[in-house]
Amino acid sequence: MTQFFDNLISVFKLKLVKALCFNSSEQNIAFESAIKIYLNKPQVVNKWLAGSINIEPIHTNVDIDFSSFTTEYKEFLSKNNKIFNNVKYYASVNFAHLIHLNKFGKALELFVECGDSVKWLTENLMPKLQNWSRTVHQTDDFECARLSTLSLYPEMVNDYSKLYQAMKDVYWPKFSNNWAQLTNTNPEKFIHEDISIACYFILAWKFLNIKPERFVDVGCGNGLLVHILNDQGYSGYGVDMRRRKIWDNFSQTNLIERTIDPKNCFFDDCDWIIGNHSDELSPWLPYIARKAFNRLGSKCHVMLIPCCLFDFNSKFELKQKNESRYDTYLNYLDKVFVAFGFKVYRDKLRIPSTRNVCLIGIMEDLMNRDEDEIVNSLHSNSKASNFVPRDLEQEKLRSSRNCTKNVDAELKTFIMRKVLDNLLSEENYLEKYDGSKWNAGRSSDLSEIVGLFEKKQFAKIKCECGGIKTLLKNYHQLFIFEGNTVRIRNQILDKVLEKKNKNDRKIFAKTKPCLFFMHHPNGCILNETDCSFLHNI
């Protein structure tokens, strides 16, 4: 081995340029796993790459015998071919480099050709390899080395990269401009996610050679996925219990507002059922597909991207040892599919979501079986009650109560102004962006706030939205609660603290007026550029 290593150094004229500490109890496993990530998932190191594929051996004139070693030849794929026409030379390092594990010196070493720039290798790749090597204990537990993305068939990464870029060029400019105003969600996440899901479905259908005659998207949400698939030539429709404003932009797309009772909804007109984050309906999709087959005799297949964890009739609470709860749930769904006579494929998608696993169920077992008996045998919770579909009118009422839509606007404004003035009664000055003073006011207990008003003024509020605290929380621009204590929001300090909260909902477009600018005597503490809301309107 030493002679072979010396030959490599000599033939390629390599020199040592970087060495990092490498002290692992399982050196070989750790090093091998880290290198596999670099070779099989180069996109996690280089954002310009889409992945890698195996290619035929390349014959070189190098006089070195590799016959005693396992060798792989890889081509790194560009994420955007408009930028990189030849990815082998522009999207990756284009000179010889050797990564070596020095077991005796306990170091991770980088050797490169003499005279070449190695900044990316030394500053990006090597620290990541070191970190991955430290993380791994057993290959099966190494998160980054587990299920690969887009692994349904060998060329999928390449096909996906090309199709995704082509579809992104069409749909991103078409919907991104007014997306935030219509949905109040981040277009970067939701548009790109639905484009990538549609791209994956199209390629999966092509590979499986089961193009849908007609599909249904159960719980279609904003409807963009249905629209894209229709636009790409796939017939189908979407169903959701609540209509969205953006549906008006998809006038040629069939999007239906209604609730779904899985025991009475058969979708007999479809041969594919899609569940993209379909919540409590997720385990029911194989059941619905099986019902459709038993009624008409036509196979019905399922595409499922599960998000929230539900059993047939309740929350899914199980967690197996050495598994995340989500992995346990995925394994449970596998059993559900198999029990209903499906062959299951599992793949990991490239979408901006932690719930990014797709289960594809292909109906195989054509025997007539009692679906309800199968459901009863698959309950994860022995105390589960019967499934109760969502009630559309109750959901609308709950939504209305939560956002106080039925409370008189003048009354809400009166209460908001009186609470604001009360908190501003104490001077606590901070410095604004322009150097002037801005009063942050004081904190007040909720019981003190309630004492500011007559009981009859609260009657309507308590009936419609649950009380004064709920109303003030709806003015989250102005007020912030700490238990039952309320204070004026400090947009500088509180913004820094909220960045630590992963669940903090960000505002991605300025669609609402700044209440500080409108109602605070000192205006907004931020200038209009830094504020998330509109000033001069």
C-alpha positions as a printed NumPy array, in Angstrom:
array([[  0.   ,   0.   ,   0.   ],
       [  2.831,   2.391,   0.827],
       [  4.434,   1.8  ,  -2.586],
       [  1.121,   2.387,  -4.353],
       [  0.569,   5.607,  -2.406],
       [  4.069,   6.827,  -3.246],
       [  3.453,   6.056,  -6.946],
       [  0.285,   8.174,  -6.926],
       [  2.12 ,  11.085,  -5.363],
       [  4.91 ,  10.802,  -7.911],
       [  2.876,  10.236, -11.102],
       [  0.388,  13.05 , -10.461],
       [  3.028,  15.347,  -8.913],
       [  1.007,  15.864,  -5.76 ],
       [  1.979,  17.776,  -2.668],
       [  0.454,  17.959,   0.806],
       [ -1.43 ,  21.237,   1.273],
       [ -3.795,  20.54 ,   4.186],
       [ -3.984,  18.21 ,   7.186],
       [ -6.835,  18.144,   9.698],
       [ -7.084,  16.271,  12.962],
       [ -8.839,  12.92 ,  12.577],
       [ -9.35 ,  10.987,  15.781],
       [-12.142,   8.43 ,  15.468],
       [-12.527,   5.076,  17.185],
       [-13.771,   3.651,  13.87 ],
       [-11.427,   5.316,  11.403],
       [-12.107,   3.162,   8.352],
       [-15.909,   3.354,   8.591],
       [-15.877,   7.073,   9.329],
       [-13.492,   7.914,   6.492],
       [-15.274,   5.696,   3.956],
       [-18.689,   7.154,   4.833],
       [-17.439,  10.726,   4.513],
       [-15.87 ,  10.059,   1.114],
       [-19.049,   8.362,  -0.12 ],
       [-21.011,  11.5  ,   0.672],
       [-18.592,  13.587,  -1.385],
       [-18.789,  11.183,  -4.334],
       [-22.491,  10.291,  -4.217],
       [-23.919,  13.556,  -2.885],
       [-21.62 ,  16.306,  -4.156],
       [-24.542,  18.757,  -4.073],
       [-24.269,  18.983,  -0.277],
       [-20.766,  20.414,  -0.724],
       [-21.165,  22.407,  -3.93 ],
       [-24.473,  24.246,  -4.441],
       [-23.906,  24.411,  -8.216],
       [-24.145,  20.639,  -8.514],
       [-27.266,  18.51 ,  -8.877],
       [-25.584,  15.22 ,  -7.994],
       [-23.453,  12.536,  -9.609],
       [-23.938,   9.457, -11.767],
       [-21.738,   6.456, -12.487],
       [-20.132,   6.437, -15.925],
       [-18.073,   3.979, -17.944],
       [-14.367,   3.697, -17.03 ],
       [-12.152,   6.341, -18.566],
       [ -8.928,   5.028, -20.083],
       [ -5.879,   7.129, -19.296],
       [ -2.185,   6.886, -20.022],
       [ -1.318,   6.822, -16.338],
       [  1.015,   3.933, -15.611],
       [ -0.616,   2.737, -12.377],
       [ -2.255,  -0.634, -11.752],
       [ -5.692,  -0.15 , -10.119],
       [ -6.787,  -3.785, -10.618],
       [ -6.523,  -4.68 ,  -6.938],
       [ -8.783,  -1.804,  -5.916],
       [-12.503,  -1.071,  -6.277],
       [-12.779,   1.884,  -8.622],
       [-15.735,   4.065,  -9.581],
       [-15.936,   6.677, -12.299],
       [-18.288,   9.563, -11.58 ],
       [-19.654,  12.481, -13.536],
       [-20.761,  15.456, -11.471],
       [-23.978,  16.966, -12.831],
       [-24.588,  20.674, -13.028],
       [-27.713,  22.113, -11.445],
       [-28.052,  24.654, -14.255],
       [-26.714,  23.763, -17.687],
       [-27.211,  27.338, -18.853],
       [-24.313,  28.315, -16.615],
       [-22.167,  25.211, -16.977],
       [-22.159,  23.655, -20.421],
       [-19.497,  21.126, -19.449],
       [-19.852,  20.261, -15.787],
       [-16.771,  18.072, -15.693],
       [-14.607,  21.145, -16.1  ],
       [-16.581,  24.021, -14.616],
       [-18.872,  22.771, -11.86 ],
       [-16.21 ,  20.964,  -9.876],
       [-12.483,  20.859,  -9.201],
       [-10.712,  20.243, -12.513],
       [ -7.349,  18.982, -11.322],
       [ -6.06 ,  15.862,  -9.591],
       [ -6.47 ,  15.749,  -5.844],
       [ -6.042,  12.971,  -3.322],
       [ -7.713,  12.703,   0.086],
       [ -5.761,  10.408,   2.359],
       [ -6.403,   8.991,   5.824],
       [ -3.182,   8.935,   7.818],
       [ -3.985,   6.375,  10.494],
       [ -0.669,   6.775,  12.26 ],
       [ -0.745,  10.558,  12.436],
       [ -4.502,  10.503,  12.965],
       [ -4.981,  13.108,  10.269],
       [ -7.094,  13.737,   7.194],
       [ -4.681,  14.837,   4.46 ],
       [ -5.202,  16.645,   1.167],
       [ -2.721,  16.28 ,  -1.706],
       [ -3.084,  18.302,  -4.928],
       [ -1.179,  19.008,  -8.109],
       [  1.606,  21.503,  -7.66 ],
       [  0.763,  25.102,  -8.416],
       [ -3.061,  24.809,  -8.553],
       [ -5.481,  26.91 ,  -6.52 ],
       [ -6.983,  24.808,  -3.742],
       [ -9.104,  27.341,  -1.845],
       [-12.421,  25.489,  -2.281],
       [-10.862,  22.156,  -1.322],
       [ -9.131,  23.479,   1.794],
       [-11.854,  25.845,   3.036],
       [-15.02 ,  23.965,   2.037],
       [-14.49 ,  20.291,   1.331],
       [-11.906,  19.321,   3.96 ],
       [-13.753,  20.786,   6.988],
       [-16.953,  19.033,   5.869],
       [-15.164,  15.704,   5.491],
       [-13.675,  16.167,   8.936],
       [-17.07 ,  16.961,  10.426],
       [-18.785,  14.015,   8.736],
       [-15.996,  11.703,   9.886],
       [-16.466,  12.835,  13.478],
       [-20.224,  12.337,  13.292],
       [-20.322,   8.763,  12.079],
       [-20.28 ,   5.832,  14.485],
       [-22.036,   3.213,  12.453],
       [-22.892,   3.612,   8.799],
       [-26.591,   2.846,   9.355],
       [-26.884,   5.642,  11.911],
       [-25.093,   8.238,   9.812],
       [-27.923,  10.567,   8.759],
       [-26.227,  12.055,   5.702],
       [-25.184,   8.66 ,   4.366],
       [-28.654,   7.156,   4.554],
       [-31.414,   7.18 ,   1.942],
       [-30.209,   8.985,  -1.174],
       [-32.378,  11.501,  -2.955],
       [-33.869,  10.671,  -6.352],
       [-32.832,   7.013,  -6.299],
       [-35.774,   5.44 ,  -8.158],
       [-33.688,   4.63 , -11.223],
       [-30.001,   5.125, -12.171],
       [-30.38 ,   8.154, -14.456],
       [-33.002,   9.928, -12.388],
       [-30.695,  12.622, -11.008],
       [-29.676,  13.589, -14.528],
       [-33.228,  13.474, -15.93 ],
       [-34.595,  15.347, -12.925],
       [-31.993,  18.102, -13.157],
       [-32.822,  18.797, -16.813],
       [-36.607,  18.634, -16.418],
       [-36.651,  20.674, -13.213],
       [-34.664,  23.505, -14.775],
       [-36.938,  23.569, -17.822],
       [-40.096,  23.631, -15.677],
       [-38.655,  26.223, -13.314],
       [-38.001,  28.549, -16.266],
       [-41.7  ,  28.355, -17.139],
       [-43.539,  28.42 , -13.8  ],
       [-41.353,  30.529, -11.516],
       [-41.694,  33.802, -13.494],
       [-45.363,  33.037, -14.136],
       [-46.449,  32.799, -10.472],
       [-43.759,  34.351,  -8.26 ],
       [-44.736,  38.034,  -8.621],
       [-48.075,  37.954,  -6.799],
       [-47.722,  34.667,  -4.91 ],
       [-47.027,  36.242,  -1.501],
       [-49.942,  38.673,  -1.797],
       [-52.411,  35.888,  -2.622],
       [-51.158,  33.189,  -0.234],
       [-49.115,  35.005,   2.451],
       [-46.5  ,  32.254,   2.059],
       [-42.937,  32.207,   0.786],
       [-42.874,  31.748,  -3.014],
       [-39.268,  30.522,  -2.861],
       [-40.404,  27.507,  -0.852],
       [-43.871,  26.698,  -2.136],
       [-43.465,  27.303,  -5.871],
       [-40.134,  25.502,  -6.082],
       [-41.5  ,  22.652,  -3.962],
       [-44.507,  22.036,  -6.202],
       [-42.368,  22.294,  -9.357],
       [-39.955,  19.702,  -7.984],
       [-42.767,  17.367,  -6.862],
       [-44.448,  17.599, -10.271],
       [-41.092,  16.937, -11.937],
       [-40.556,  13.836,  -9.783],
       [-44.053,  12.468, -10.427],
       [-43.655,  12.863, -14.185],
       [-40.337,  10.997, -14.191],
       [-41.631,   8.27 , -11.842],
       [-44.686,   7.669, -14.043],
       [-42.423,   7.448, -17.072],
       [-40.023,   5.001, -15.413],
       [-42.814,   2.812, -13.998],
       [-44.56 ,   2.974, -17.38 ],
       [-47.896,   3.713, -15.689],
       [-48.954,   7.094, -17.011],
       [-52.145,   8.227, -15.277],
       [-55.339,   8.341, -17.287],
       [-56.67 ,  10.647, -14.58 ],
       [-55.359,  11.566, -11.131],
       [-56.822,  13.208,  -8.03 ],
       [-54.78 ,  15.273,  -5.562],
       [-56.384,  14.73 ,  -2.151],
       [-55.826,  17.83 ,   0.001],
       [-54.485,  19.879,  -2.912],
       [-53.969,  23.083,  -0.88 ],
       [-52.957,  25.973,  -3.123],
       [-53.626,  23.838,  -6.231],
       [-50.337,  24.655,  -7.966],
       [-49.237,  21.006,  -8.211],
       [-52.503,  20.084,  -9.972],
       [-52.158,  23.066, -12.3  ],
       [-48.581,  22.19 , -13.281],
       [-49.418,  18.534, -13.949],
       [-52.438,  19.574, -16.056],
       [-50.267,  22.019, -17.96 ],
       [-47.749,  19.24 , -18.629],
       [-50.463,  17.117, -20.234],
       [-51.682,  14.986, -17.303],
       [-55.433,  14.887, -16.74 ],
       [-56.62 ,  15.247, -13.16 ],
       [-58.175,  17.427, -10.491],
       [-57.68 ,  18.503,  -6.887],
       [-59.885,  18.368,  -3.815],
       [-59.469,  20.402,  -0.639],
       [-61.808,  21.296,   2.18 ],
       [-61.041,  25.016,   1.852],
       [-60.893,  27.179,  -1.233],
       [-57.798,  29.399,  -1.637],
       [-57.623,  32.871,  -3.193],
       [-54.961,  31.731,  -5.643],
       [-57.377,  29.208,  -7.174],
       [-58.756,  32.121,  -9.197],
       [-55.411,  32.192, -11.054],
       [-55.942,  28.579, -12.138],
       [-59.218,  29.07 , -13.984],
       [-58.605,  26.109, -16.312],
       [-57.723,  23.774, -13.429],
       [-60.438,  21.693, -11.762],
       [-60.123,  22.396,  -8.019],
       [-63.024,  21.293,  -5.826],
       [-63.889,  22.555,  -2.342],
       [-65.308,  19.762,  -0.181],
       [-64.458,  17.518,   2.732],
       [-63.488,  13.876,   2.272],
       [-64.866,  10.892,   4.135],
       [-62.552,   8.016,   3.12 ],
       [-65.256,   5.405,   3.631],
       [-67.573,   7.154,   1.2  ],
       [-65.181,   8.783,  -1.305],
       [-64.04 ,   6.314,  -3.941],
       [-62.679,   8.488,  -6.787],
       [-63.82 ,   5.858,  -9.271],
       [-62.775,   8.1  , -12.158],
       [-59.062,   8.046, -11.238],
       [-56.242,   5.532, -11.564],
       [-53.753,   7.537,  -9.449],
       [-54.368,   9.123,  -6.044],
       [-51.915,  11.81 ,  -4.892],
       [-51.487,  12.714,  -1.234],
       [-49.091,  15.635,  -0.86 ],
       [-49.085,  16.347,   2.887],
       [-52.59 ,  14.937,   3.148],
       [-52.538,  14.838,   6.973],
       [-55.072,  12.445,   8.574],
       [-56.052,  11.038,   5.171],
       [-52.549,   9.676,   4.436],
       [-53.055,   6.091,   5.715],
       [-56.489,   6.002,   4.087],
       [-55.256,   6.489,   0.519],
       [-54.444,   2.767,  -0.095],
       [-57.882,   1.976,   1.37 ],
       [-59.591,   4.403,  -1.026],
       [-57.621,   3.002,  -3.967],
       [-58.554,  -0.569,  -3.022],
       [-62.231,   0.418,  -2.733],
       [-62.085,   1.916,  -6.218],
       [-60.629,  -1.326,  -7.613],
       [-63.219,  -3.52 ,  -5.94 ],
       [-66.004,  -1.368,  -7.381],
       [-64.733,  -1.084, -10.963],
       [-61.99 ,  -3.688, -11.355],
       [-59.404,  -1.115, -12.485],
       [-56.098,  -0.762, -10.676],
       [-55.569,   2.461,  -8.761],
       [-52.086,   3.491,  -7.594],
       [-50.907,   5.975,  -4.958],
       [-48.292,   8.735,  -4.674],
       [-47.941,   9.775,  -1.027],
       [-45.704,  12.424,   0.59 ],
       [-46.677,  12.06 ,   4.278],
       [-46.24 ,  15.004,   6.61 ],
       [-48.284,  15.013,   9.84 ],
       [-48.376,  11.665,  11.611],
       [-51.789,  10.014,  11.725],
       [-53.129,   6.514,  12.223],
       [-56.469,   5.71 ,  10.583],
       [-58.489,   7.372,  13.346],
       [-56.075,   9.197,  15.63 ],
       [-52.601,  10.679,  16.073],
       [-49.751,   8.246,  15.435],
       [-47.844,   7.971,  18.717],
       [-45.501,   4.993,  18.24 ],
       [-41.728,   5.339,  18.074],
       [-39.353,   2.425,  17.637],
       [-35.975,   2.345,  19.341],
       [-33.107,   3.81 ,  17.254],
       [-35.607,   5.433,  14.858],
       [-37.06 ,   8.887,  14.571],
       [-40.823,   9.049,  14.991],
       [-41.101,   9.954,  11.3  ],
       [-39.092,   6.861,  10.276],
       [-41.352,   4.71 ,  12.436],
       [-44.356,   6.266,  10.735],
       [-42.928,   5.627,   7.262],
       [-42.374,   1.981,   8.147],
       [-45.955,   1.816,   9.41 ],
       [-47.247,   3.237,   6.111],
       [-45.184,   0.623,   4.256],
       [-47.115,  -2.066,   6.159],
       [-50.4  ,  -0.363,   5.317],
       [-49.59 ,  -0.39 ,   1.601],
       [-48.506,  -4.031,   1.647],
       [-51.619,  -5.076,   3.589],
       [-53.796,  -3.572,   0.857],
       [-51.876,  -5.377,  -1.888],
       [-49.404,  -2.728,  -3.052],
       [-45.748,  -2.93 ,  -3.994],
       [-44.03 ,   0.02 ,  -2.33 ],
       [-41.2  ,   2.223,  -3.573],
       [-39.646,   4.728,  -1.179],
       [-37.663,   7.695,  -2.404],
       [-36.346,  10.926,  -0.967],
       [-37.266,  14.122,  -2.808],
       [-35.325,  17.325,  -3.236],
       [-37.824,  19.75 ,  -1.782],
       [-37.435,  22.482,   0.88 ],
       [-39.153,  20.421,   3.57 ],
       [-38.05 ,  18.059,   6.314],
       [-40.949,  15.782,   5.307],
       [-39.495,  14.906,   1.928],
       [-40.042,  11.166,   1.514],
       [-42.334,   9.889,  -1.236],
       [-44.035,   6.504,  -1.036],
       [-45.229,   5.073,  -4.345],
       [-47.79 ,   2.296,  -4.064],
       [-48.312,   0.124,  -7.157],
       [-51.374,  -2.104,  -6.846],
       [-50.44 ,  -5.755,  -7.453],
       [-52.556,  -8.108,  -5.344],
       [-55.943,  -8.226,  -7.079],
       [-57.697, -10.5  ,  -4.565],
       [-60.93 ,  -9.182,  -3.09 ],
       [-60.394,  -8.607,   0.622],
       [-62.423,  -6.868,   3.304],
       [-60.891,  -3.39 ,   3.579],
       [-62.421,  -2.592,   6.971],
       [-60.95 ,  -5.73 ,   8.559],
       [-57.524,  -4.705,   7.226],
       [-57.951,  -1.229,   8.739],
       [-58.856,  -2.693,  12.135],
       [-55.746,  -4.906,  12.072],
       [-53.474,  -1.96 ,  11.313],
       [-54.407,   0.457,  14.096],
       [-51.328,   1.674,  15.952],
       [-53.518,   2.906,  18.831],
       [-55.709,   0.296,  20.494],
       [-57.922,   3.075,  21.943],
       [-58.551,   4.707,  18.568],
       [-62.037,   6.059,  17.907],
       [-63.851,   6.066,  14.589],
       [-62.651,   8.41 ,  11.849],
       [-64.564,  11.692,  11.773],
       [-64.118,  13.769,   8.599],
       [-63.59 ,  17.487,   8.994],
       [-66.717,  19.601,   8.893],
       [-66.386,  22.401,   6.339],
       [-68.711,  24.847,   8.11 ],
       [-67.048,  24.259,  11.485],
       [-63.61 ,  24.827,   9.983],
       [-64.751,  28.094,   8.417],
       [-66.251,  29.209,  11.731],
       [-63.071,  28.289,  13.607],
       [-60.978,  30.239,  11.09 ],
       [-63.278,  33.237,  11.463],
       [-63.144,  33.156,  15.255],
       [-59.378,  32.92 ,  15.314],
       [-58.853,  36.024,  13.198],
       [-61.741,  38.073,  14.72 ],
       [-63.276,  38.765,  11.307],
       [-66.743,  39.134,  12.828],
       [-65.726,  41.753,  15.393],
       [-66.545,  45.347,  14.488],
       [-63.429,  47.035,  13.058],
       [-64.03 ,  50.29 ,  14.974],
       [-64.274,  48.384,  18.275],
       [-61.045,  46.497,  17.582],
       [-59.217,  49.711,  16.71 ],
       [-60.601,  51.439,  19.825],
       [-59.347,  48.637,  22.09 ],
       [-55.952,  48.47 ,  20.351],
       [-55.42 ,  52.256,  20.67 ],
       [-56.459,  52.337,  24.328],
       [-54.074,  49.492,  25.246],
       [-51.245,  51.127,  23.279],
       [-51.797,  54.492,  25.   ],
       [-51.837,  52.777,  28.387],
       [-48.509,  51.051,  27.767],
       [-47.018,  54.315,  26.497],
       [-48.019,  56.148,  29.685],
       [-44.59 ,  55.305,  31.093],
       [-41.559,  56.721,  29.271],
       [-38.84 ,  54.257,  28.298],
       [-36.997,  55.837,  25.393],
       [-34.849,  54.009,  22.833],
       [-33.017,  55.382,  19.823],
       [-34.695,  55.202,  16.402],
       [-32.914,  54.59 ,  13.101],
       [-32.644,  58.365,  12.536],
       [-31.275,  59.138,  16.02 ],
       [-34.551,  60.458,  17.456],
       [-36.312,  59.03 ,  20.528],
       [-38.812,  56.186,  20.461],
       [-40.895,  55.241,  23.512],
       [-40.931,  51.488,  24.255],
       [-43.369,  52.032,  27.123],
       [-43.984,  49.6  ,  29.964],
       [-45.325,  46.107,  30.575],
       [-48.775,  45.465,  31.983],
       [-50.605,  42.476,  33.417],
       [-53.619,  41.304,  31.44 ],
       [-55.894,  41.871,  34.474],
       [-54.915,  45.548,  34.444],
       [-55.703,  45.773,  30.715],
       [-59.141,  44.237,  31.267],
       [-59.842,  46.916,  33.907],
       [-59.543,  49.637,  31.261],
       [-62.85 ,  48.653,  29.657],
       [-66.491,  48.244,  30.55 ],
       [-67.833,  44.686,  30.555],
       [-70.35 ,  45.371,  27.794],
       [-67.482,  46.255,  25.441],
       [-66.118,  42.705,  25.817],
       [-69.363,  40.861,  25.18 ],
       [-68.98 ,  40.794,  21.389],
       [-65.254,  40.031,  21.57 ],
       [-65.639,  37.114,  23.974],
       [-68.398,  35.635,  21.843],
       [-66.532,  35.878,  18.555],
       [-62.845,  35.435,  19.279],
       [-62.337,  34.205,  22.807],
       [-61.45 ,  37.404,  24.651],
       [-59.146,  40.407,  24.891],
       [-55.948,  38.351,  24.88 ],
       [-56.839,  36.714,  21.561],
       [-57.699,  40.093,  20.052],
       [-54.408,  41.657,  21.145],
       [-52.466,  38.647,  19.858],
       [-53.962,  39.361,  16.452],
       [-52.169,  42.712,  16.672],
       [-48.845,  40.881,  16.872],
       [-47.167,  43.768,  15.047],
       [-47.706,  45.978,  18.102],
       [-47.895,  43.707,  21.119],
       [-46.032,  40.745,  22.491],
       [-47.157,  38.465,  25.336],
       [-44.95 ,  36.867,  27.988],
       [-47.407,  34.702,  29.884],
       [-50.224,  37.074,  30.907],
       [-48.005,  40.142,  30.663],
       [-48.228,  42.291,  27.553],
       [-45.766,  44.888,  26.281],
       [-45.074,  46.86 ,  23.112],
       [-43.057,  44.915,  20.575],
       [-39.473,  46.13 ,  20.134],
       [-38.903,  45.387,  16.439],
       [-35.124,  45.459,  16.815],
       [-34.644,  43.3  ,  19.916],
       [-37.564,  40.93 ,  19.349],
       [-36.594,  40.356,  15.723],
       [-33.153,  39.123,  16.832],
       [-34.661,  36.79 ,  19.439],
       [-37.252,  35.389,  17.053],
       [-34.581,  34.258,  14.595],
       [-33.771,  31.519,  17.086],
       [-37.305,  30.163,  16.768],
       [-37.382,  27.754,  13.812],
       [-41.189,  27.902,  13.716],
       [-41.312,  31.69 ,  13.47 ],
       [-43.467,  32.673,  10.541],
       [-41.67 ,  35.141,   8.31 ],
       [-43.332,  37.816,   6.214],
       [-42.049,  37.513,   2.692],
       [-43.781,  40.464,   1.022],
       [-44.91 ,  43.878,   2.244],
       [-48.644,  43.602,   1.869],
       [-49.871,  45.169,   5.147],
       [-49.467,  48.652,   6.684],
       [-47.089,  49.278,   9.576],
       [-49.228,  49.848,  12.679],
       [-46.361,  51.594,  14.473],
       [-46.112,  54.083,  11.616],
       [-49.879,  54.641,  11.801],
       [-50.542,  54.666,  15.567],
       [-47.345,  55.093,  17.629],
       [-46.656,  58.767,  18.444],
       [-42.967,  58.304,  17.574],
       [-43.681,  56.258,  14.432],
       [-41.728,  53.101,  13.618],
       [-38.366,  52.422,  15.231],
       [-37.162,  50.988,  11.899],
       [-36.795,  52.681,   8.566],
       [-39.062,  51.522,   5.758],
       [-36.352,  49.361,   4.177],
       [-35.812,  47.29 ,   7.323],
       [-39.453,  47.155,   8.407],
       [-41.493,  44.178,   7.219],
       [-44.562,  46.375,   6.699],
       [-45.53 ,  49.289,   4.497],
       [-45.029,  52.845,   5.739],
       [-46.365,  55.588,   3.459],
       [-49.665,  54.182,   2.157]])
